[in-house]
């Protein structure tokens, strides 16, 4: 099971008594979000931003949203469930993982190691920012997810055009690097995010303990992702330096600043670390609201339980890039948090009195 979950996690870059139960997931909400300005220390300017954004978030006026998703009979193995859709998808993705993705990653890692021992280190010259593993993983994601309709709908790509470089002749070039920030309620958030980038290079900011997961840990290392141990000050500093260097090198960063998946699908508090990286190099922050990923793969399922294109459809809503210059840590974090929250459906919006920033 760890093996299959690890393969699912890597579809981005990725993606347990025996009983059979008919599974229906129901979420109900009748919440009009009101945020308490005293929940998080902020400047007067930030408090003003919070009040105006809160009004926008509460625009549904307490409307009750209800989603009943019928997943069909599911086999329960320990703590996780698998329905028919998930079982077929699981076999399919594991096949491509075993015969394509894992061998390719292993070969790439070996070639970089051998190259580092030889004069000139040709692999570093060919692929200095480890883009090849990202492209290999995206191809595997396409092989695994396309046929099952698991790619989300991506909205707001036009908002990224302001990041595109323009030369003196007005010719548009590549996008400037940015910090992409999203909410996190499902394993599917990770492969979903890869759809935003396609074959563009990017790195995830991931928890260091994921290195212990078979296959996944090696993939994170080979791909050059930023690994962070929040209990270790030295690891925090190393992750900070790695993240800043990625942005300086023109490589996008992706983070889920809640730090872990939301058990209720509601947006939680954000941690500051990633925002400090963006501020250090003046990189913009792009808010992304991931909608209904928890309906595609609920927290207690080992694999996706339905297509992302079946109602309710999974959507990634890309917001307008937020500039970091001239803003304090608190102001930037709050502005991004509000931008993510505003585009979420009612049941995914933060619960009443949720602090904006995690202490």
Secondary structure, DSSP 4 states (H G I P E B T S, - for coil): -HHHHHHHHTT-------EEEEEEEEEEE-------GGGS---HHHHHHHHHHHHHHGGGTT--EEEEEEEEEEEEETTEEEEHHHHHHHHHHHHHIIIIIHHHHHHHHHHHHHHHHSTT-HHHHH-TT-HHHHHHHHHHHHHHHTTTT-PPEEE-GGGGGGGEEE-TT--EEEEPP-EEEE---STHHHHHHHHHHTTS-EEEEEEGGGGGSTTHHHHHHHTT-EEE-TT-HHHHHHHHHHHHHHHHTT-EEEE-TTSS--SSS---PBPSHHHHHHHHHT--EEEEEEESHHHHS-TTBSS--S-TTSSSPPEEEE---B--TT--HHHHHHHHHHHHHHTS-GGGSPPTT--SB--
